[in-house]
């Protein structure tokens, strides 16, 4: 019995080591960080794919570690609390026509003097006005201009905060596609492009009028905007311009990153379901129609899984553009053309019209749909009638999100790595994020600090696994071994345990065999026994 217990104990030791090694490898992962510059503080923009690898949607399990495996101090550069409380505001902006501008409307940066280019003057408060009485549209209606207007200047100098979008109103005029270039300036002399060239859309398809007159500005900060028509002779007259802005810290906002096209996982008679990227806060979405000359009203909803008890309808939207177009609450109860109110598991995100139409001036496509900035599991695209209204094959979806960014102090020796948990049960080692004012001496809230850059590349199929880090902070006298040496030690211990197990098993088996063949000796009882 004693020998059997010894055999079991010897077997349990290497098995326990193997289990610990396997659990640690599957619970934690990391990718190397490349530093650009001398630091000591670095700005690291996180790949959106990281949300699908980490155990928590808010990335609470994320840590930056140095070459000794110690956690480096870091803080979030994009506070989600600030984004969640951003309330947009709208205001009508002064709009000025420039009939004397060149009708070539060539792209690039213009450096012509403002008084020669636009016939505008600067007021003491920073706003602009016509240098002489001219043909500028009034607040009520547009004034007929003697020549085609090649350029329009929008005064945004009195708007506080970051510009989210600009909405135009067109006077009665032609239908079609109107390509333009949008530029920004702070002095009316030096102009720079704001995004790629695009087009305003005003079309008539059957009995329906289609308009796309809003331009997303991606939270830019500029005092003046200029719209330059690429074909002024065929362009419409602008009657008004509305600027939507949001109050938030003055720091650069990462551009939206777009993923690959996602095909539907399942379709019904009048809907298709699409899997959403795991854990990714969605900011924008594009519906990619596969068939030209297609137009149909659609409704986009978030579908909660039957096992989930979370009511997504009460979540506050985190995207200012979503709030502007759909209101403060994520859900509405659509009725009418789509029939009955959707089930309680559906949360309405958008009710719009998608199209892809061939026009003489080019192809017109519906614009991206702003999302609420939340995390969704499954999205449902529903049509008014058969899903075939969107083409012979169901459309694909493109998901867009803004990458999160953090600042970390390069404390300790490189190489630095970005680590995260692969499951929620793993322990989160090291201190969490710090406020930027505590992390960086002299930091001014609301301002973008001057930082060197850092980058990380995720090996999605072969992320480097590291063992779990204890939650207790080590003292300065005890240096934690590097992840590579710790892993080598565990493998060495496992090998020694296996050798020990083999030796003990051989010894025990030899003893049992010898006991089986040994002759039994009877005790000598002497003459009395006889």
Buried (B, 14 or more C-beta within 10 A) or exposed (E): EEEEEEBEEBBEBBEEBBEBBEBBBEBBBBBBBBBEEEBEBBBBBBBBBBBEBBBBEBBEBBBBBBBBBBBBBBBBBBBBEBBEEBEBBBEEBBBBBBBBBBBEBEEEEBEEEBEEBBBBEBEEEEBBEBEEEBBBBEEEEBEEBEEBBBBBBBBBBEBEBBBBBBBBBBBEBEBBBBBBBBBBBBEBEEBEEBBEEBBBBBBEEEEEEBEBBBBBBBBBBBBBBBBBBBBBEBBBBBBBBBBBBBBBBEBEBBEBBBBEEBEBEEEEEBBBBBBBBBBBBBBBBBBEBEEEEBBBBBBBBBBBEEEEEEEBBEBEBBBBBBBBBBEEBBBBEBEEEBEEEBEEBBBBBBBBEBBBBEEEEEEBBBBBBBBBBBBBBBBBBBBBEEBBBBBEEBBBBBBBBBBBBBBBBBBBEEEBBBBBBBEEEBEBBBEEBBEBEEBBEEBEEEEEBEBBEBBBEBEEEEBBBBBBBEEEEBEEEEEBEBBEEBBEEBEEBBEEBBEEBEEBEEEBEEEEEEEEEEEEEEEEEEEEEE
